[in-house]
Amino acid sequence: MLIIGIILFGLLAGAIAQLLVGKSGTGIDWTLAFVAGVIGSFVGGLVISLLAGDGLALRPSGIIGSIAGAIIVTALWSWWRTRSASTAD
């Protein structure tokens, strides 16, 4: 059950990140939302939770860190895609 919760929260964090970054006007790329959400949630949530002293418990600091991590992953992915598209021309 925990794995399903992590996946669903990762999707939610990735979708929020795409909306905040403004990746595209065509809607949410769910593959990117999943990847950015899970990676961002793991790295950002874990780091912020441990720095705040909350441990591995589900706390607001971990949720904020998860969304921040997903925003960073989404922004880096968007930057990399536009960079590789411009060098291909």
N, C-alpha and C positions, 0 to 999 in steps of 0.2 A: 504494500500500500504506500510505503514511503517513496518508492521509486516513481509511482504514478503521480504522487504529489509533487515531486521534484520536477518531473517532466512538464506537468501542467503549469507550475509556477514559472519554470523556465520559458515556456511559450508566452506566458503573460508578461514577464519581464522583457523578453525580446520584442514583443509587439509594442509595449510602452516605449522602449528604446527607439524603435523605428518611427513612432509618432513624434517623439521629441526631437530626434535628429532630422526628421523630414527627408528620409531616404528617397522616397519616390511618391509621386502623386497617383500612382496606379493602385495603391492599396498596400497590404502587408504581405511581404514575402515570408511565408510560414516556415520555409526551410531555414532562412536566415534568422528568423525569430527563434526557432528552436536552438540552433547552434549558438547564437549570441546569448540567448537566455541561459542555456545550460552552462556554457563556459563563463559567462559573466556572473551568474549566480554562484557557481562554485568558487571562482577566484575572488571576485569582489565581496561576496557574502562571507566567505570564510575569513578573508583578511580583515575586513571591517569588524566582524564579530570578535575575532581574536584580539584585535587592537583595542576594542572597547571593553574587553574583559568579560564579555558575555558567554564565552565558550562556544559550544556548538548548539546551544539552545536557539530556538526560533525567537528572535527579538527584533524590534524595529531597526536596530543598527544593521543587522544582517540583511533585512529586506531592502533598506536603502542602499547598502553596498551591492546587493544583487542587481538592482536597477542601474546603479552607476557603472558596474562592470559590464552590463549588457549595452549601455550607451557607448562605452569606450570600444567594445568589440564591433558594434554596428558602425560607428564612425570610422574606425580603422578599415573595416571591410569596404565601406563606401569610398573612402580615399583610395584604397588599393585598386578598386574596380575602375575608377575614373582615371587613375594614373596609368594603369595597364591599357585602357582603351585609348588614351591619348598617345601613348608610345607606339601603339600598333598602327596608327595612321601614317 
